[in-house]
Amino acid sequence: MGWYYYLEEKLRFPFPAKCISDRAISPIRKGDEIEIVGMASEEECQHEMFVKTRWDRRTLAIPLSQIKAVAPTDKDTKDAIEDWHYWVNQGYEL
C-alpha cells in the first residue's frame, strides 16, 4: 500500500486531466478531458492505482495509468502521476 499512501499525500484534488489511453475496463477514451476528484478506496487499489472522476452523474474509479494531469495542476501532483506511469511502464506490479 506504499504507492497508495504516497499518491494520497502528493495528489491535490480536484485537478484537470486528459485520457492518454483506452482501457477495456474504463468508459473514458483517449482525448477525453475530465476532472479527478479523489483517490479510489484502498480496497480498489490493491493491484492497480485508481482515481475517481464524475461520470454520467456518478463517481467512477478509473486507472491512474490512463490519465495525465493538465494545466493548471501543481507540480507535486504532476510528478506523482509521472512517478506512477514510470513504475507501470517499467513492468512493475503491486
ZIFEN-V798181 format. One record per backbone hydrogen bond with DSSP energy under -1.0 kcal/mol. NH is the residue of the N-H (numbers start at 1). CO is the residue of the C=O. E is the energy in kcal/mol with one decimal. If there is no record, write none. Layout:
BEGIN
nh = <NH & NH>
co = <CO & CO>
e = <E & E>
END
This chain:
BEGIN
nh = <5 & 6 & 7 & 8 & 9 & 10 & 11 & 15 & 17 & 18 & 19 & 20 & 26 & 31 & 32 & 34 & 36 & 37 & 40 & 45 & 51 & 52 & 53 & 55 & 60 & 62 & 64 & 66 & 67 & 68 & 70 & 78 & 79 & 80 & 81 & 82 & 83 & 84 & 85 & 86 & 87 & 88 & 89 & 90 & 91 & 92>
co = <1 & 2 & 3 & 4 & 5 & 6 & 7 & 36 & 34 & 68 & 32 & 66 & 23 & 19 & 29 & 17 & 15 & 52 & 50 & 41 & 62 & 38 & 60 & 58 & 53 & 51 & 49 & 63 & 64 & 18 & 16 & 74 & 75 & 76 & 77 & 78 & 79 & 80 & 81 & 82 & 83 & 84 & 85 & 86 & 88 & 87>
e = <-2.2 & -2.3 & -2.8 & -2.7 & -1.7 & -2.1 & -2.8 & -1.8 & -2.9 & -2.6 & -2.8 & -2.8 & -1.6 & -2.4 & -2.8 & -2.4 & -3.1 & -2.9 & -2.2 & -1.0 & -2.7 & -3.7 & -2.4 & -3.7 & -3.2 & -3.1 & -2.7 & -1.6 & -1.5 & -1.9 & -2.1 & -2.1 & -3.0 & -2.4 & -2.1 & -2.3 & -2.4 & -2.1 & -2.5 & -2.5 & -2.3 & -2.6 & -2.9 & -1.5 & -1.8 & -1.6>
END
